């Protein structure tokens, strides 16, 4: 998905939301494939979505990098 996600976070989101042509899976189904609880998958999903929503560091620094030309 994006480089800021770990491979595990990327796969969890792909499985949960059916990204890349796959079908959507429940927390329980994803948890079984990772051998963790559905609560742990919910936590991983939540963290991954927070990362995707966070403003990019480069966009925060851009005003300081413009030379005004």
N, CA, C and O atoms as a Tripos MOL2 file, in Angstrom:
@<TRIPOS>MOLECULE
protein
  276   275    69     0     0
PROTEIN
NO_CHARGES

@<TRIPOS>ATOM
      1 N           0.8390   -1.1770    0.0000 N.3       1 UNK1
      2 CA          0.0000    0.0000    0.0000 C.3       1 UNK1
      3 C           0.8900    1.2490    0.0000 C.2       1 UNK1
      4 O           1.0870    1.8800   -1.0390 O.2       1 UNK1
      5 N           1.4110    1.5890    1.1470 N.am      2 UNK2
      6 CA          2.3400    2.7060    1.2320 C.3       2 UNK2
      7 C           3.5450    2.2830    2.0360 C.2       2 UNK2
      8 O           3.4590    1.3940    2.8830 O.2       2 UNK2
      9 N           4.6500    2.9090    1.7730 N.am      3 UNK3
     10 CA          5.8810    2.5350    2.4580 C.3       3 UNK3
     11 C           5.8430    2.7910    3.9500 C.2       3 UNK3
     12 O           6.6060    2.1740    4.6930 O.2       3 UNK3
     13 N           4.9830    3.6800    4.4090 N.am      4 UNK4
     14 CA          4.9710    3.9620    5.8420 C.3       4 UNK4
     15 C           4.3080    2.8670    6.6650 C.2       4 UNK4
     16 O           4.3550    2.9130    7.8940 O.2       4 UNK4
     17 N           3.6970    1.8950    6.0230 N.am      5 UNK5
     18 CA          3.0980    0.7730    6.7390 C.3       5 UNK5
     19 C           4.0660   -0.3990    6.7850 C.2       5 UNK5
     20 O           4.8240   -0.6360    5.8440 O.2       5 UNK5
     21 N           4.0280   -1.1270    7.8920 N.am      6 UNK6
     22 CA          4.8120   -2.3610    7.9690 C.3       6 UNK6
     23 C           4.1570   -3.3970    7.0520 C.2       6 UNK6
     24 O           2.9840   -3.2600    6.7040 O.2       6 UNK6
     25 N           4.8980   -4.4200    6.6630 N.am      7 UNK7
     26 CA          4.2890   -5.4670    5.8260 C.3       7 UNK7
     27 C           3.0480   -6.0820    6.4820 C.2       7 UNK7
     28 O           2.0740   -6.3980    5.7990 O.2       7 UNK7
     29 N           3.0880   -6.2460    7.7880 N.am      8 UNK8
     30 CA          1.9410   -6.8190    8.5100 C.3       8 UNK8
     31 C           0.7330   -5.8860    8.4450 C.2       8 UNK8
     32 O          -0.3840   -6.3290    8.1780 O.2       8 UNK8
     33 N           0.9590   -4.5880    8.6900 N.am      9 UNK9
     34 CA         -0.1350   -3.6150    8.6250 C.3       9 UNK9
     35 C          -0.7260   -3.5620    7.2230 C.2       9 UNK9
     36 O          -1.9430   -3.5050    7.0500 O.2       9 UNK9
     37 N           0.1480   -3.5800    6.2290 N.am     10 UNK10
     38 CA         -0.2950   -3.5530    4.8380 C.3      10 UNK10
     39 C          -1.2100   -4.7460    4.5360 C.2      10 UNK10
     40 O          -2.2790   -4.5840    3.9480 O.2      10 UNK10
     41 N          -0.7810   -5.9310    4.9390 N.am     11 UNK11
     42 CA         -1.5610   -7.1320    4.6590 C.3      11 UNK11
     43 C          -2.8820   -7.1380    5.4240 C.2      11 UNK11
     44 O          -3.9070   -7.5600    4.8900 O.2      11 UNK11
     45 N          -2.8600   -6.6730    6.6720 N.am     12 UNK12
     46 CA         -4.1010   -6.6070    7.4540 C.3      12 UNK12
     47 C          -5.1100   -5.7070    6.7500 C.2      12 UNK12
     48 O          -6.2730   -6.0830    6.6080 O.2      12 UNK12
     49 N          -4.6850   -4.5220    6.3070 N.am     13 UNK13
     50 CA         -5.6170   -3.6160    5.6220 C.3      13 UNK13
     51 C          -6.1000   -4.2070    4.3010 C.2      13 UNK13
     52 O          -7.2740   -4.0770    3.9530 O.2      13 UNK13
     53 N          -5.2070   -4.8480    3.5730 N.am     14 UNK14
     54 CA         -5.6090   -5.4810    2.3070 C.3      14 UNK14
     55 C          -6.6690   -6.5480    2.5500 C.2      14 UNK14
     56 O          -7.6490   -6.6420    1.8110 O.2      14 UNK14
     57 N          -6.4680   -7.3450    3.5850 N.am     15 UNK15
     58 CA         -7.4290   -8.4060    3.8840 C.3      15 UNK15
     59 C          -8.7450   -7.8370    4.4100 C.2      15 UNK15
     60 O          -9.8190   -8.2980    4.0220 O.2      15 UNK15
     61 N          -8.6670   -6.8520    5.2780 N.am     16 UNK16
     62 CA         -9.8810   -6.2910    5.8800 C.3      16 UNK16
     63 C         -10.7620   -5.5910    4.8570 C.2      16 UNK16
     64 O         -11.9850   -5.7260    4.8970 O.2      16 UNK16
     65 N         -10.1450   -4.8370    3.9310 N.am     17 UNK17
     66 CA        -10.9150   -4.0100    3.0090 C.3      17 UNK17
     67 C         -10.9490   -4.5470    1.5830 C.2      17 UNK17
     68 O         -11.5290   -3.9100    0.7030 O.2      17 UNK17
     69 N         -10.3470   -5.6950    1.3380 N.am     18 UNK18
     70 CA        -10.3900   -6.2950    0.0090 C.3      18 UNK18
     71 C          -9.5990   -5.5360   -1.0310 C.2      18 UNK18
     72 O          -9.9440   -5.5660   -2.2120 O.2      18 UNK18
     73 N          -8.5470   -4.8560   -0.6180 N.am     19 UNK19
     74 CA         -7.7160   -4.0800   -1.5380 C.3      19 UNK19
     75 C          -6.8900   -5.0290   -2.3990 C.2      19 UNK19
     76 O          -6.3850   -6.0360   -1.9010 O.2      19 UNK19
     77 N          -6.7500   -4.7230   -3.6630 N.am     20 UNK20
     78 CA         -5.9320   -5.5300   -4.5590 C.3      20 UNK20
     79 C          -6.6530   -6.7260   -5.1420 C.2      20 UNK20
     80 O          -6.0150   -7.7010   -5.5410 O.2      20 UNK20
     81 N          -7.9550   -6.6680   -5.1960 N.am     21 UNK21
     82 CA         -8.7140   -7.7340   -5.8260 C.3      21 UNK21
     83 C          -9.1570   -8.8530   -4.9030 C.2      21 UNK21
     84 O          -9.8940   -9.7470   -5.3190 O.2      21 UNK21
     85 N          -8.7150   -8.8130   -3.6570 N.am     22 UNK22
     86 CA         -9.1500   -9.8360   -2.7100 C.3      22 UNK22
     87 C         -10.5180   -9.5090   -2.1390 C.2      22 UNK22
     88 O         -11.0610   -8.4300   -2.3750 O.2      22 UNK22
     89 N         -11.0640  -10.4440   -1.3920 N.am     23 UNK23
     90 CA        -12.3580  -10.1880   -0.7580 C.3      23 UNK23
     91 C         -12.1390   -9.6340    0.6470 C.2      23 UNK23
     92 O         -11.0740   -9.8160    1.2370 O.2      23 UNK23
     93 N         -13.1430   -8.9660    1.1680 N.am     24 UNK24
     94 CA        -13.0780   -8.4190    2.5200 C.3      24 UNK24
     95 C         -13.1910   -9.5510    3.5340 C.2      24 UNK24
     96 O         -13.9490  -10.5010    3.3410 O.2      24 UNK24
     97 N         -12.4300   -9.4350    4.6100 N.am     25 UNK25
     98 CA        -12.4520  -10.4420    5.6620 C.3      25 UNK25
     99 C         -12.8020   -9.7910    6.9930 C.2      25 UNK25
    100 O         -12.5300   -8.6100    7.2080 O.2      25 UNK25
    101 N         -13.4000  -10.5630    7.8740 N.am     26 UNK26
    102 CA        -13.7350  -10.0720    9.2100 C.3      26 UNK26
    103 C         -12.4750  -10.0280   10.0700 C.2      26 UNK26
    104 O         -11.4450  -10.6020    9.7190 O.2      26 UNK26
    105 N         -12.5800   -9.3340   11.2040 N.am     27 UNK27
    106 CA        -11.4730   -9.3120   12.1590 C.3      27 UNK27
    107 C         -11.1120  -10.7300   12.5830 C.2      27 UNK27
    108 O          -9.9380  -11.0780   12.7070 O.2      27 UNK27
    109 N         -12.1320  -11.5320   12.8000 N.am     28 UNK28
    110 CA        -11.9320  -12.9250   13.2210 C.3      28 UNK28
    111 C         -11.1540  -13.7140   12.1630 C.2      28 UNK28
    112 O         -10.2180  -14.4410   12.4930 O.2      28 UNK28
    113 N         -11.5410  -13.5700   10.9040 N.am     29 UNK29
    114 CA        -10.8720  -14.2970    9.8180 C.3      29 UNK29
    115 C          -9.4110  -13.8770    9.6760 C.2      29 UNK29
    116 O          -8.5240  -14.7160    9.5140 O.2      29 UNK29
    117 N          -9.1750  -12.5800    9.7380 N.am     30 UNK30
    118 CA         -7.7990  -12.0880    9.6280 C.3      30 UNK30
    119 C          -6.9880  -12.5610   10.8310 C.2      30 UNK30
    120 O          -5.8360  -12.9720   10.6880 O.2      30 UNK30
    121 N          -7.5910  -12.5010   12.0110 N.am     31 UNK31
    122 CA         -6.9150  -12.9650   13.2170 C.3      31 UNK31
    123 C          -6.4910  -14.4160   13.1180 C.2      31 UNK31
    124 O          -5.3920  -14.7730   13.5410 O.2      31 UNK31
    125 N          -7.3500  -15.2510   12.5650 N.am     32 UNK32
    126 CA         -7.0160  -16.6740   12.4150 C.3      32 UNK32
    127 C          -5.8310  -16.8660   11.4780 C.2      32 UNK32
    128 O          -4.9850  -17.7260   11.7250 O.2      32 UNK32
    129 N          -5.7570  -16.0860   10.4130 N.am     33 UNK33
    130 CA         -4.6460  -16.2480    9.4730 C.3      33 UNK33
    131 C          -3.3180  -15.7610   10.0610 C.2      33 UNK33
    132 O          -2.2520  -16.1970    9.6260 O.2      33 UNK33
    133 N          -3.3780  -14.8560   11.0520 N.am     34 UNK34
    134 CA         -2.1700  -14.3670   11.7220 C.3      34 UNK34
    135 C          -1.9410  -15.0490   13.0730 C.2      34 UNK34
    136 O          -0.9480  -14.7820   13.7490 O.2      34 UNK34
    137 N          -2.8680  -15.9310   13.4600 N.am     35 UNK35
    138 CA         -2.8060  -16.6020   14.7630 C.3      35 UNK35
    139 C          -2.7880  -15.6230   15.9340 C.2      35 UNK35
    140 O          -2.0350  -15.7900   16.8930 O.2      35 UNK35
    141 N          -3.6350  -14.5970   15.8330 N.am     36 UNK36
    142 CA         -3.8150  -13.6320   16.9180 C.3      36 UNK36
    143 C          -5.3150  -13.3930   17.0950 C.2      36 UNK36
    144 O          -6.1260  -13.8430   16.2850 O.2      36 UNK36
    145 N          -5.6690  -12.6840   18.1550 N.am     37 UNK37
    146 CA         -7.0790  -12.4190   18.4220 C.3      37 UNK37
    147 C          -7.6190  -11.3470   17.4820 C.2      37 UNK37
    148 O          -6.8590  -10.5980   16.8680 O.2      37 UNK37
    149 N          -8.9310  -11.2880   17.3820 N.am     38 UNK38
    150 CA         -9.5450  -10.2380   16.5570 C.3      38 UNK38
    151 C          -9.2730   -8.8670   17.1550 C.2      38 UNK38
    152 O          -9.1970   -7.8800   16.4230 O.2      38 UNK38
    153 N          -9.1240   -8.7870   18.4850 N.am     39 UNK39
    154 CA         -8.7950   -7.5120   19.1290 C.3      39 UNK39
    155 C          -7.4160   -7.0320   18.6850 C.2      39 UNK39
    156 O          -7.2210   -5.8410   18.4430 O.2      39 UNK39
    157 N          -6.4680   -7.9450   18.5780 N.am     40 UNK40
    158 CA         -5.1220   -7.5640   18.1300 C.3      40 UNK40
    159 C          -5.1650   -7.0800   16.6870 C.2      40 UNK40
    160 O          -4.4680   -6.1270   16.3390 O.2      40 UNK40
    161 N          -5.9600   -7.7130   15.8490 N.am     41 UNK41
    162 CA         -6.1020   -7.2610   14.4610 C.3      41 UNK41
    163 C          -6.7410   -5.8800   14.4290 C.2      41 UNK41
    164 O          -6.3460   -5.0320   13.6290 O.2      41 UNK41
    165 N          -7.7290   -5.6480   15.2950 N.am     42 UNK42
    166 CA         -8.3550   -4.3280   15.3630 C.3      42 UNK42
    167 C          -7.3190   -3.2700   15.7300 C.2      42 UNK42
    168 O          -7.3220   -2.1760   15.1660 O.2      42 UNK42
    169 N          -6.4290   -3.5920   16.6760 N.am     43 UNK43
    170 CA         -5.3800   -2.6580   17.0820 C.3      43 UNK43
    171 C          -4.4090   -2.3800   15.9340 C.2      43 UNK43
    172 O          -4.0360   -1.2310   15.7000 O.2      43 UNK43
    173 N          -4.0050   -3.4200   15.2250 N.am     44 UNK44
    174 CA         -3.0910   -3.2590   14.0860 C.3      44 UNK44
    175 C          -3.7520   -2.4170   13.0020 C.2      44 UNK44
    176 O          -3.1220   -1.5250   12.4320 O.2      44 UNK44
    177 N          -5.0160   -2.6990   12.7180 N.am     45 UNK45
    178 CA         -5.7670   -1.9410   11.7120 C.3      45 UNK45
    179 C          -5.8660   -0.4750   12.1040 C.2      45 UNK45
    180 O          -5.6580    0.4110   11.2750 O.2      45 UNK45
    181 N          -6.1790   -0.2230   13.3590 N.am     46 UNK46
    182 CA         -6.3230    1.1420   13.8510 C.3      46 UNK46
    183 C          -5.0090    1.9150   13.7220 C.2      46 UNK46
    184 O          -5.0010    3.0630   13.2790 O.2      46 UNK46
    185 N          -3.9130    1.2890   14.1050 N.am     47 UNK47
    186 CA         -2.6000    1.9310   14.0080 C.3      47 UNK47
    187 C          -2.2510    2.2270   12.5540 C.2      47 UNK47
    188 O          -1.7430    3.3040   12.2450 O.2      47 UNK47
    189 N          -2.5180    1.2830   11.6660 N.am     48 UNK48
    190 CA         -2.2260    1.4740   10.2450 C.3      48 UNK48
    191 C          -3.0470    2.6240    9.6670 C.2      48 UNK48
    192 O          -2.5270    3.4340    8.9010 O.2      48 UNK48
    193 N          -4.3180    2.6970   10.0270 N.am     49 UNK49
    194 CA         -5.1660    3.7810    9.5240 C.3      49 UNK49
    195 C          -4.7100    5.1330   10.0660 C.2      49 UNK49
    196 O          -4.7680    6.1370    9.3570 O.2      49 UNK49
    197 N          -4.2560    5.1610   11.3180 N.am     50 UNK50
    198 CA         -3.7090    6.4050   11.8830 C.3      50 UNK50
    199 C          -2.4850    6.8470   11.0960 C.2      50 UNK50
    200 O          -2.3270    8.0320   10.8040 O.2      50 UNK50
    201 N          -1.6240    5.9050   10.7540 N.am     51 UNK51
    202 CA         -0.4330    6.2380    9.9700 C.3      51 UNK51
    203 C          -0.8180    6.8230    8.6180 C.2      51 UNK51
    204 O          -0.2020    7.7830    8.1570 O.2      51 UNK51
    205 N          -1.8280    6.2510    7.9860 N.am     52 UNK52
    206 CA         -2.2440    6.7300    6.6680 C.3      52 UNK52
    207 C          -2.9040    8.1020    6.7360 C.2      52 UNK52
    208 O          -2.8300    8.8790    5.7840 O.2      52 UNK52
    209 N          -3.5420    8.3950    7.8460 N.am     53 UNK53
    210 CA         -4.2120    9.6920    8.0020 C.3      53 UNK53
    211 C          -3.2610   10.8010    8.4180 C.2      53 UNK53
    212 O          -3.5640   11.9770    8.2140 O.2      53 UNK53
    213 N          -2.1240   10.4550    8.9930 N.am     54 UNK54
    214 CA         -1.1790   11.4560    9.4960 C.3      54 UNK54
    215 C          -0.6110   12.2770    8.3430 C.2      54 UNK54
    216 O          -0.3010   11.7440    7.2780 O.2      54 UNK54
    217 N          -0.4810   13.5800    8.5710 N.am     55 UNK55
    218 CA          0.1030   14.4100    7.5110 C.3      55 UNK55
    219 C           1.5370   13.9630    7.2170 C.2      55 UNK55
    220 O           2.2760   13.5670    8.1180 O.2      55 UNK55
    221 N           1.8970   14.0310    5.9910 N.am     56 UNK56
    222 CA          3.2350   13.6300    5.5760 C.3      56 UNK56
    223 C           4.2590   14.6250    6.1080 C.2      56 UNK56
    224 O           4.0450   15.8350    6.0410 O.2      56 UNK56
    225 N           5.3440   14.1290    6.6230 N.am     57 UNK57
    226 CA          6.3870   14.9970    7.1730 C.3      57 UNK57
    227 C           6.9080   15.9690    6.1320 C.2      57 UNK57
    228 O           7.1930   17.1250    6.4460 O.2      57 UNK57
    229 N           7.0340   15.5180    4.9140 N.am     58 UNK58
    230 CA          7.5490   16.3880    3.8560 C.3      58 UNK58
    231 C           6.6390   17.5830    3.6300 C.2      58 UNK58
    232 O           7.1230   18.6880    3.3870 O.2      58 UNK58
    233 N           5.3350   17.3810    3.7040 N.am     59 UNK59
    234 CA          4.4250   18.5050    3.4810 C.3      59 UNK59
    235 C           4.5230   19.5160    4.6140 C.2      59 UNK59
    236 O           4.2900   20.7050    4.3970 O.2      59 UNK59
    237 N           4.8610   19.0700    5.8140 N.am     60 UNK60
    238 CA          5.0550   19.9930    6.9340 C.3      60 UNK60
    239 C           6.3060   20.8440    6.7320 C.2      60 UNK60
    240 O           6.3410   22.0090    7.1290 O.2      60 UNK60
    241 N           7.3280   20.2610    6.1140 N.am     61 UNK61
    242 CA          8.5950   20.9660    5.9320 C.3      61 UNK61
    243 C           8.6400   21.8090    4.6650 C.2      61 UNK61
    244 O           9.4930   22.6880    4.5420 O.2      61 UNK61
    245 N           7.7440   21.5600    3.7300 N.am     62 UNK62
    246 CA          7.7770   22.2390    2.4350 C.3      62 UNK62
    247 C           7.8490   23.7690    2.5460 C.2      62 UNK62
    248 O           8.6400   24.3740    1.8220 O.2      62 UNK62
    249 N           7.0610   24.4290    3.4200 N.am     63 UNK63
    250 CA          7.1530   25.8970    3.4990 C.3      63 UNK63
    251 C           8.5520   26.3920    3.8630 C.2      63 UNK63
    252 O           8.9410   27.4900    3.4670 O.2      63 UNK63
    253 N           9.2890   25.6120    4.5940 N.am     64 UNK64
    254 CA         10.6330   26.0170    4.9890 C.3      64 UNK64
    255 C          11.6540   25.7600    3.8840 C.2      64 UNK64
    256 O          12.7470   26.3280    3.9050 O.2      64 UNK64
    257 N          11.3070   24.9150    2.9270 N.am     65 UNK65
    258 CA         12.2280   24.5700    1.8540 C.3      65 UNK65
    259 C          12.0650   25.4640    0.6330 C.2      65 UNK65
    260 O          12.9710   25.5470   -0.1970 O.2      65 UNK65
    261 N          10.9220   26.1340    0.5100 N.am     66 UNK66
    262 CA         10.6950   27.0220   -0.6370 C.3      66 UNK66
    263 C          11.6620   28.1940   -0.5630 C.2      66 UNK66
    264 O          11.8140   28.8260    0.4830 O.2      66 UNK66
    265 N          12.3110   28.4740   -1.6820 N.am     67 UNK67
    266 CA         13.2810   29.5710   -1.7030 C.3      67 UNK67
    267 C          12.6410   30.8910   -2.1200 C.2      67 UNK67
    268 O          13.3360   31.8970   -2.2630 O.2      67 UNK67
    269 N          11.3290   30.8970   -2.3160 N.am     68 UNK68
    270 CA         10.6260   32.1230   -2.6580 C.3      68 UNK68
    271 C          10.7570   32.5210   -4.1130 C.2      68 UNK68
    272 O          10.2900   33.5950   -4.4920 O.2      68 UNK68
    273 N          11.3710   31.7020   -4.9340 N.am     69 UNK69
    274 CA         11.5610   32.0380   -6.3460 C.3      69 UNK69
    275 C          10.3260   31.7410   -7.1540 C.2      69 UNK69
    276 O          10.3110   31.9650   -8.3650 O.2      69 UNK69
@<TRIPOS>BOND
     1     1     2 1
     2     2     3 1
     3     3     4 2
     4     3     5 am
     5     5     6 1
     6     6     7 1
     7     7     8 2
     8     7     9 am
     9     9    10 1
    10    10    11 1
    11    11    12 2
    12    11    13 am
    13    13    14 1
    14    14    15 1
    15    15    16 2
    16    15    17 am
    17    17    18 1
    18    18    19 1
    19    19    20 2
    20    19    21 am
    21    21    22 1
    22    22    23 1
    23    23    24 2
    24    23    25 am
    25    25    26 1
    26    26    27 1
    27    27    28 2
    28    27    29 am
    29    29    30 1
    30    30    31 1
    31    31    32 2
    32    31    33 am
    33    33    34 1
    34    34    35 1
    35    35    36 2
    36    35    37 am
    37    37    38 1
    38    38    39 1
    39    39    40 2
    40    39    41 am
    41    41    42 1
    42    42    43 1
    43    43    44 2
    44    43    45 am
    45    45    46 1
    46    46    47 1
    47    47    48 2
    48    47    49 am
    49    49    50 1
    50    50    51 1
    51    51    52 2
    52    51    53 am
    53    53    54 1
    54    54    55 1
    55    55    56 2
    56    55    57 am
    57    57    58 1
    58    58    59 1
    59    59    60 2
    60    59    61 am
    61    61    62 1
    62    62    63 1
    63    63    64 2
    64    63    65 am
    65    65    66 1
    66    66    67 1
    67    67    68 2
    68    67    69 am
    69    69    70 1
    70    70    71 1
    71    71    72 2
    72    71    73 am
    73    73    74 1
    74    74    75 1
    75    75    76 2
    76    75    77 am
    77    77    78 1
    78    78    79 1
    79    79    80 2
    80    79    81 am
    81    81    82 1
    82    82    83 1
    83    83    84 2
    84    83    85 am
    85    85    86 1
    86    86    87 1
    87    87    88 2
    88    87    89 am
    89    89    90 1
    90    90    91 1
    91    91    92 2
    92    91    93 am
    93    93    94 1
    94    94    95 1
    95    95    96 2
    96    95    97 am
    97    97    98 1
    98    98    99 1
    99    99   100 2
   100    99   101 am
   101   101   102 1
   102   102   103 1
   103   103   104 2
   104   103   105 am
   105   105   106 1
   106   106   107 1
   107   107   108 2
   108   107   109 am
   109   109   110 1
   110   110   111 1
   111   111   112 2
   112   111   113 am
   113   113   114 1
   114   114   115 1
   115   115   116 2
   116   115   117 am
   117   117   118 1
   118   118   119 1
   119   119   120 2
   120   119   121 am
   121   121   122 1
   122   122   123 1
   123   123   124 2
   124   123   125 am
   125   125   126 1
   126   126   127 1
   127   127   128 2
   128   127   129 am
   129   129   130 1
   130   130   131 1
   131   131   132 2
   132   131   133 am
   133   133   134 1
   134   134   135 1
   135   135   136 2
   136   135   137 am
   137   137   138 1
   138   138   139 1
   139   139   140 2
   140   139   141 am
   141   141   142 1
   142   142   143 1
   143   143   144 2
   144   143   145 am
   145   145   146 1
   146   146   147 1
   147   147   148 2
   148   147   149 am
   149   149   150 1
   150   150   151 1
   151   151   152 2
   152   151   153 am
   153   153   154 1
   154   154   155 1
   155   155   156 2
   156   155   157 am
   157   157   158 1
   158   158   159 1
   159   159   160 2
   160   159   161 am
   161   161   162 1
   162   162   163 1
   163   163   164 2
   164   163   165 am
   165   165   166 1
   166   166   167 1
   167   167   168 2
   168   167   169 am
   169   169   170 1
   170   170   171 1
   171   171   172 2
   172   171   173 am
   173   173   174 1
   174   174   175 1
   175   175   176 2
   176   175   177 am
   177   177   178 1
   178   178   179 1
   179   179   180 2
   180   179   181 am
   181   181   182 1
   182   182   183 1
   183   183   184 2
   184   183   185 am
   185   185   186 1
   186   186   187 1
   187   187   188 2
   188   187   189 am
   189   189   190 1
   190   190   191 1
   191   191   192 2
   192   191   193 am
   193   193   194 1
   194   194   195 1
   195   195   196 2
   196   195   197 am
   197   197   198 1
   198   198   199 1
   199   199   200 2
   200   199   201 am
   201   201   202 1
   202   202   203 1
   203   203   204 2
   204   203   205 am
   205   205   206 1
   206   206   207 1
   207   207   208 2
   208   207   209 am
   209   209   210 1
   210   210   211 1
   211   211   212 2
   212   211   213 am
   213   213   214 1
   214   214   215 1
   215   215   216 2
   216   215   217 am
   217   217   218 1
   218   218   219 1
   219   219   220 2
   220   219   221 am
   221   221   222 1
   222   222   223 1
   223   223   224 2
   224   223   225 am
   225   225   226 1
   226   226   227 1
   227   227   228 2
   228   227   229 am
   229   229   230 1
   230   230   231 1
   231   231   232 2
   232   231   233 am
   233   233   234 1
   234   234   235 1
   235   235   236 2
   236   235   237 am
   237   237   238 1
   238   238   239 1
   239   239   240 2
   240   239   241 am
   241   241   242 1
   242   242   243 1
   243   243   244 2
   244   243   245 am
   245   245   246 1
   246   246   247 1
   247   247   248 2
   248   247   249 am
   249   249   250 1
   250   250   251 1
   251   251   252 2
   252   251   253 am
   253   253   254 1
   254   254   255 1
   255   255   256 2
   256   255   257 am
   257   257   258 1
   258   258   259 1
   259   259   260 2
   260   259   261 am
   261   261   262 1
   262   262   263 1
   263   263   264 2
   264   263   265 am
   265   265   266 1
   266   266   267 1
   267   267   268 2
   268   267   269 am
   269   269   270 1
   270   270   271 1
   271   271   272 2
   272   271   273 am
   273   273   274 1
   274   274   275 1
   275   275   276 2
@<TRIPOS>SUBSTRUCTURE
     1 UNK1         2 RESIDUE 1 A UNK
     2 UNK2         6 RESIDUE 1 A UNK
     3 UNK3        10 RESIDUE 1 A UNK
     4 UNK4        14 RESIDUE 1 A UNK
     5 UNK5        18 RESIDUE 1 A UNK
     6 UNK6        22 RESIDUE 1 A UNK
     7 UNK7        26 RESIDUE 1 A UNK
     8 UNK8        30 RESIDUE 1 A UNK
     9 UNK9        34 RESIDUE 1 A UNK
    10 UNK10       38 RESIDUE 1 A UNK
    11 UNK11       42 RESIDUE 1 A UNK
    12 UNK12       46 RESIDUE 1 A UNK
    13 UNK13       50 RESIDUE 1 A UNK
    14 UNK14       54 RESIDUE 1 A UNK
    15 UNK15       58 RESIDUE 1 A UNK
    16 UNK16       62 RESIDUE 1 A UNK
    17 UNK17       66 RESIDUE 1 A UNK
    18 UNK18       70 RESIDUE 1 A UNK
    19 UNK19       74 RESIDUE 1 A UNK
    20 UNK20       78 RESIDUE 1 A UNK
    21 UNK21       82 RESIDUE 1 A UNK
    22 UNK22       86 RESIDUE 1 A UNK
    23 UNK23       90 RESIDUE 1 A UNK
    24 UNK24       94 RESIDUE 1 A UNK
    25 UNK25       98 RESIDUE 1 A UNK
    26 UNK26      102 RESIDUE 1 A UNK
    27 UNK27      106 RESIDUE 1 A UNK
    28 UNK28      110 RESIDUE 1 A UNK
    29 UNK29      114 RESIDUE 1 A UNK
    30 UNK30      118 RESIDUE 1 A UNK
    31 UNK31      122 RESIDUE 1 A UNK
    32 UNK32      126 RESIDUE 1 A UNK
    33 UNK33      130 RESIDUE 1 A UNK
    34 UNK34      134 RESIDUE 1 A UNK
    35 UNK35      138 RESIDUE 1 A UNK
    36 UNK36      142 RESIDUE 1 A UNK
    37 UNK37      146 RESIDUE 1 A UNK
    38 UNK38      150 RESIDUE 1 A UNK
    39 UNK39      154 RESIDUE 1 A UNK
    40 UNK40      158 RESIDUE 1 A UNK
    41 UNK41      162 RESIDUE 1 A UNK
    42 UNK42      166 RESIDUE 1 A UNK
    43 UNK43      170 RESIDUE 1 A UNK
    44 UNK44      174 RESIDUE 1 A UNK
    45 UNK45      178 RESIDUE 1 A UNK
    46 UNK46      182 RESIDUE 1 A UNK
    47 UNK47      186 RESIDUE 1 A UNK
    48 UNK48      190 RESIDUE 1 A UNK
    49 UNK49      194 RESIDUE 1 A UNK
    50 UNK50      198 RESIDUE 1 A UNK
    51 UNK51      202 RESIDUE 1 A UNK
    52 UNK52      206 RESIDUE 1 A UNK
    53 UNK53      210 RESIDUE 1 A UNK
    54 UNK54      214 RESIDUE 1 A UNK
    55 UNK55      218 RESIDUE 1 A UNK
    56 UNK56      222 RESIDUE 1 A UNK
    57 UNK57      226 RESIDUE 1 A UNK
    58 UNK58      230 RESIDUE 1 A UNK
    59 UNK59      234 RESIDUE 1 A UNK
    60 UNK60      238 RESIDUE 1 A UNK
    61 UNK61      242 RESIDUE 1 A UNK
    62 UNK62      246 RESIDUE 1 A UNK
    63 UNK63      250 RESIDUE 1 A UNK
    64 UNK64      254 RESIDUE 1 A UNK
    65 UNK65      258 RESIDUE 1 A UNK
    66 UNK66      262 RESIDUE 1 A UNK
    67 UNK67      266 RESIDUE 1 A UNK
    68 UNK68      270 RESIDUE 1 A UNK
    69 UNK69      274 RESIDUE 1 A UNK
